[in-house]
Amino acid sequence: MTSFPQSLDAFVSNMSAERGLSANTLTAYRYDLRQFFEFLTTSQILVVAQITPGHVYDFLAHLRRMGQRPASVTRKLISIKMWMQFLCREGHRKDDPTDRLDKIKPPPLRLPHTLSLGEIERLLLAPPADTPAGLRDRAMLETMYGCGLRVSELVTLRQSDVDTRAGLVRPFGKGGKERQVPMGDGVRDSLAAYLQEGRPKLLEKKPPTNALFITHRGGPMTRQHFLVLVKTYARSAQIAKNISPHVLRHSFATHLLSGGADLRAIQEMLGHASVQTTQRYTRVDVARLREAYDKAHPRA
């Protein structure tokens, strides 16, 4: 009889080896399934063969009663479906109890939060330009907004992934897929200043590393550290919005679209597998036009 921990470890290893999923995606699978397992153990369900469609229904209902957002409930169902399909392929179950579930309608895409051009300008100028850490932080903010990177892509950039002469950044996105994103003058100048003056000082008397963005201890920058920096500089720039690093990526796409960029080009720069994911930014643009119309038109 296959236990939950055994099946979870095998499932995550399979997803990593065969699909090349990112560490963040694998962590999400683990979190979702462990939550499902905890729910099952309260009903004395301890092995995979005992799970019925009713158990999955009850778990989803439990999540809704707990006030979980529809997007979170849907994600957890997808995690369970992927796990069950793996169990069937490997012969740990003969049937998939999620096959009998009614298809859950995916939640509508929420409009992403963005910053105005003025807010972006203030944020990018917030880090001091006369300290090694300030040069690093300005380069990170410029690169994330100027190239539309995910925060995981930003903090894992290597020196070799940046070519200031050619004006290109080569991030590794979901599934380890590499893409090329052009950089503007702001990104190029901030990176050049950081590489020439900031990074060498941060690395003084520390072991060499190929990580592009490093902390004062000489280690690679982390997502958590960068989140704190973004919020700190947002306060310094007097930005009242509750922003995260991902807001810079949303702003990159929205501002490109507003400036007339082709949707397919934005899709490639963002590293989206489907243009449907990119299309939500057209809704932001329409919402902006609607707001302008309502404010200005006499018969709005």
C-alpha positions as CSV (number, residue, x, y, z in Angstrom):
1,M,0.0,0.0,0.0
2,T,1.5,3.3,-1.1
3,S,1.7,6.0,1.7
4,F,1.2,9.7,1.1
5,P,4.9,10.7,1.8
6,Q,6.2,8.0,-0.5
7,S,3.9,8.9,-3.4
8,L,4.6,12.7,-2.9
9,D,8.4,12.3,-3.1
10,A,8.1,10.1,-6.2
11,F,5.7,12.5,-7.8
12,V,7.8,15.6,-7.3
13,S,10.9,13.7,-8.5
14,N,9.0,12.7,-11.7
15,M,7.8,16.2,-12.3
16,S,11.3,17.6,-11.9
17,A,13.0,15.0,-14.1
18,E,10.5,14.6,-16.9
19,R,8.9,18.1,-17.1
20,G,11.8,20.3,-15.8
21,L,9.4,22.3,-13.6
22,S,10.8,25.2,-11.6
23,A,11.6,24.9,-7.9
24,N,8.7,27.2,-7.2
25,T,6.2,25.1,-9.0
26,L,7.4,21.9,-7.3
27,T,7.1,23.7,-3.9
28,A,3.5,24.6,-4.7
29,Y,2.7,21.0,-5.6
30,R,4.2,19.9,-2.3
31,Y,2.3,22.5,-0.3
32,D,-1.1,21.7,-2.0
33,L,-0.8,18.0,-1.6
34,R,0.4,18.1,2.0
35,Q,-2.7,20.2,2.8
36,F,-4.8,17.5,1.1
37,F,-3.1,14.7,3.0
38,E,-3.7,16.5,6.3
39,F,-7.4,16.7,5.5
40,L,-7.5,13.0,4.5
41,T,-5.9,11.9,7.8
42,T,-8.7,13.5,9.8
43,S,-11.0,10.9,8.1
44,Q,-8.5,8.1,8.8
45,I,-7.5,7.9,5.1
46,L,-3.9,7.0,5.2
47,V,-3.0,5.4,1.8
48,V,-3.7,6.4,-1.8
49,A,-5.9,3.4,-2.6
50,Q,-8.6,4.6,-0.1
51,I,-9.2,8.0,-1.7
52,T,-12.6,8.4,-3.4
53,P,-14.2,11.2,-5.4
54,G,-16.1,12.1,-2.3
55,H,-12.9,12.9,-0.4
56,V,-11.8,15.3,-3.1
57,Y,-15.2,17.0,-3.2
58,D,-15.1,17.3,0.6
59,F,-11.6,18.8,0.5
60,L,-12.6,21.5,-2.1
61,A,-15.8,22.3,-0.1
62,H,-13.6,22.6,3.0
63,L,-11.3,25.1,1.3
64,R,-14.3,27.2,0.2
65,R,-15.7,27.3,3.7
66,M,-12.2,28.4,4.9
67,G,-12.5,31.4,2.6
68,Q,-9.9,30.4,0.1
69,R,-10.0,32.3,-3.2
70,P,-11.4,30.4,-6.3
71,A,-8.0,30.6,-7.9
72,S,-6.4,28.9,-4.9
73,V,-9.1,26.1,-4.9
74,T,-8.6,25.5,-8.6
75,R,-4.8,25.3,-8.2
76,K,-5.1,22.7,-5.5
77,L,-7.5,20.7,-7.6
78,I,-5.0,20.8,-10.5
79,S,-2.3,19.6,-8.1
80,I,-4.4,16.7,-7.0
81,K,-5.3,15.8,-10.6
82,M,-1.6,15.8,-11.6
83,W,-0.7,13.6,-8.6
84,M,-3.6,11.1,-9.4
85,Q,-2.6,10.9,-13.0
86,F,1.0,10.0,-11.9
87,L,-0.3,7.4,-9.5
88,C,-2.3,5.7,-12.3
89,R,0.6,5.8,-14.7
90,E,2.8,4.2,-12.1
91,G,0.3,1.5,-11.2
92,H,-0.4,2.7,-7.7
93,R,-4.1,3.1,-8.6
94,K,-6.3,1.6,-11.2
95,D,-8.7,4.5,-11.4
96,D,-8.5,8.3,-11.1
97,P,-11.1,9.6,-8.7
98,T,-10.7,13.2,-10.1
99,D,-12.0,12.0,-13.5
100,R,-15.6,12.0,-12.1
101,L,-15.4,15.5,-10.8
102,D,-17.4,18.2,-12.6
103,K,-15.1,20.5,-14.4
104,I,-14.5,23.6,-12.3
105,K,-14.8,26.8,-14.2
106,P,-11.5,28.7,-13.9
107,P,-11.8,32.0,-12.1
108,P,-11.6,35.2,-14.2
109,L,-8.2,36.7,-14.5
110,R,-7.8,39.6,-12.1
111,L,-6.5,42.8,-13.5
112,P,-2.8,43.0,-12.4
113,H,-1.7,45.9,-10.3
114,T,0.6,48.4,-12.0
115,L,2.5,51.6,-11.3
116,S,2.2,54.8,-13.3
117,L,5.1,56.1,-15.2
118,G,5.7,58.8,-12.5
119,E,5.7,56.2,-9.8
120,I,8.1,54.0,-11.7
121,E,10.4,57.0,-12.2
122,R,10.4,57.8,-8.5
123,L,11.0,54.1,-7.5
124,L,14.0,53.7,-9.9
125,L,15.6,56.8,-8.5
126,A,15.0,55.9,-4.9
127,P,18.2,53.8,-4.3
128,P,21.3,55.9,-3.6
129,A,23.8,56.1,-6.4
130,D,26.9,56.5,-4.2
131,T,27.0,53.2,-2.4
132,P,27.7,49.6,-3.7
133,A,24.3,48.4,-2.4
134,G,22.5,51.3,-3.9
135,L,24.1,50.7,-7.3
136,R,23.0,47.1,-7.0
137,D,19.5,47.9,-6.0
138,R,19.0,50.4,-8.8
139,A,20.3,47.9,-11.3
140,M,17.9,45.3,-10.0
141,L,14.9,47.6,-10.2
142,E,15.9,48.8,-13.6
143,T,16.4,45.3,-14.9
144,M,13.2,43.9,-13.5
145,Y,11.1,46.8,-14.9
146,G,13.1,47.3,-18.1
147,C,13.1,43.7,-19.1
148,G,9.9,42.4,-17.4
149,L,11.5,39.6,-15.5
150,R,10.0,37.3,-12.9
151,V,11.6,37.8,-9.5
152,S,12.9,34.3,-9.6
153,E,14.6,35.0,-13.0
154,L,16.1,38.2,-11.7
155,V,17.8,36.8,-8.6
156,T,19.2,33.8,-10.4
157,L,20.8,35.8,-13.2
158,R,24.5,35.1,-13.7
159,Q,27.1,37.5,-15.0
160,S,27.2,35.5,-18.2
161,D,23.4,36.0,-18.7
162,V,23.9,39.8,-19.2
163,D,25.5,41.3,-22.3
164,T,25.5,45.1,-22.0
165,R,27.3,45.5,-25.4
166,A,24.7,43.6,-27.3
167,G,21.9,45.0,-25.0
168,L,20.5,41.6,-24.1
169,V,19.5,39.8,-20.9
170,R,19.1,36.0,-21.1
171,P,16.9,34.8,-18.2
172,F,15.9,31.2,-17.6
173,G,12.1,31.0,-17.2
174,K,9.6,28.3,-16.2
175,G,10.8,24.9,-17.2
176,G,14.4,26.1,-17.6
177,K,13.5,27.8,-20.9
178,E,16.0,30.5,-21.9
179,R,14.8,33.6,-23.8
180,Q,16.4,36.8,-24.9
181,V,15.1,40.1,-23.8
182,P,16.4,43.5,-25.1
183,M,17.5,46.1,-22.5
184,G,17.1,49.8,-22.8
185,D,19.6,52.5,-22.0
186,G,18.4,52.7,-18.4
187,V,19.1,49.0,-17.8
188,R,22.4,49.1,-19.6
189,D,23.7,52.2,-17.7
190,S,22.6,50.9,-14.3
191,L,24.1,47.4,-14.9
192,A,27.3,48.9,-16.2
193,A,27.7,51.1,-13.1
194,Y,26.9,48.2,-10.8
195,L,29.3,45.9,-12.5
196,Q,32.1,48.4,-12.6
197,E,31.7,50.1,-9.2
198,G,29.2,48.2,-7.0
199,R,29.7,44.5,-7.4
200,P,33.5,44.5,-7.0
201,K,33.2,46.3,-3.7
202,L,30.5,44.0,-2.5
203,L,32.7,41.0,-3.3
204,E,35.9,42.4,-1.6
205,K,37.6,39.6,0.5
206,K,34.8,37.2,-0.4
207,P,34.8,34.0,-2.5
208,P,34.1,34.6,-6.2
209,T,30.7,33.8,-7.5
210,N,29.0,33.9,-10.9
211,A,25.8,35.3,-9.4
212,L,25.0,38.7,-10.9
213,F,23.3,40.3,-7.9
214,I,24.9,39.6,-4.5
215,T,24.3,40.6,-0.9
216,H,26.8,42.4,1.4
217,R,27.8,38.9,2.5
218,G,28.8,37.9,-1.0
219,G,26.0,35.4,-1.5
220,P,23.3,35.5,-4.2
221,M,20.3,37.9,-3.7
222,T,17.2,36.1,-2.6
223,R,13.5,36.7,-3.4
224,Q,12.7,37.6,0.2
225,H,15.5,40.1,0.4
226,F,14.5,41.8,-2.8
227,L,10.9,42.0,-1.7
228,V,12.0,43.9,1.4
229,L,14.1,46.2,-0.7
230,V,11.2,46.9,-3.1
231,K,8.9,47.8,-0.3
232,T,11.5,50.0,1.4
233,Y,12.2,52.0,-1.8
234,A,8.5,52.3,-2.5
235,R,8.0,54.0,0.9
236,S,11.0,56.2,0.2
237,A,9.5,57.2,-3.2
238,Q,6.2,58.0,-1.4
239,I,4.2,55.3,-3.3
240,A,1.1,54.5,-1.3
241,K,0.3,51.3,-3.1
242,N,1.1,48.0,-1.5
243,I,3.5,46.7,-4.2
244,S,5.6,43.6,-4.7
245,P,8.4,42.9,-7.2
246,H,5.9,41.3,-9.6
247,V,4.2,44.7,-10.0
248,L,7.3,45.9,-11.9
249,R,6.8,43.0,-14.4
250,H,3.1,43.9,-14.8
251,S,4.0,47.5,-15.3
252,F,6.6,46.6,-17.9
253,A,3.9,44.7,-20.0
254,T,1.2,47.3,-19.5
255,H,3.4,50.3,-20.5
256,L,4.7,48.4,-23.5
257,L,1.1,47.7,-24.7
258,S,0.1,51.3,-24.0
259,G,3.0,52.4,-26.1
260,G,1.9,50.3,-29.1
261,A,4.0,47.2,-28.7
262,D,2.7,44.0,-30.5
263,L,1.1,41.5,-28.1
264,R,3.1,38.6,-29.5
265,A,6.4,40.5,-28.9
266,I,5.3,41.2,-25.3
267,Q,4.4,37.5,-24.9
268,E,8.0,36.5,-26.0
269,M,9.6,39.0,-23.7
270,L,7.6,37.9,-20.8
271,G,8.2,34.2,-21.5
272,H,4.5,33.3,-21.5
273,A,3.7,29.9,-23.0
274,S,0.3,31.1,-24.3
275,V,-0.7,34.5,-25.7
276,Q,-3.9,34.1,-23.7
277,T,-1.9,34.8,-20.5
278,T,-0.5,38.0,-22.1
279,Q,-4.0,39.2,-23.2
280,R,-5.0,40.1,-19.7
281,Y,-2.9,43.3,-20.2
282,T,-5.2,44.4,-22.9
283,R,-7.9,44.4,-20.2
284,V,-5.8,46.7,-18.2
285,D,-5.4,49.0,-21.2
286,V,-9.2,49.0,-21.8
287,A,-9.8,49.7,-18.1
288,R,-7.5,52.7,-18.4
289,L,-9.3,54.0,-21.4
290,R,-12.7,53.5,-19.7
291,E,-11.5,55.5,-16.7
292,A,-10.2,58.3,-18.9
293,Y,-13.5,58.3,-20.8
294,D,-15.6,58.4,-17.6
295,K,-13.6,61.3,-16.2
296,A,-13.5,63.4,-19.3
297,H,-16.5,62.7,-21.6
298,P,-19.5,65.0,-20.9
299,R,-22.0,62.1,-21.5
300,A,-20.1,59.4,-19.8
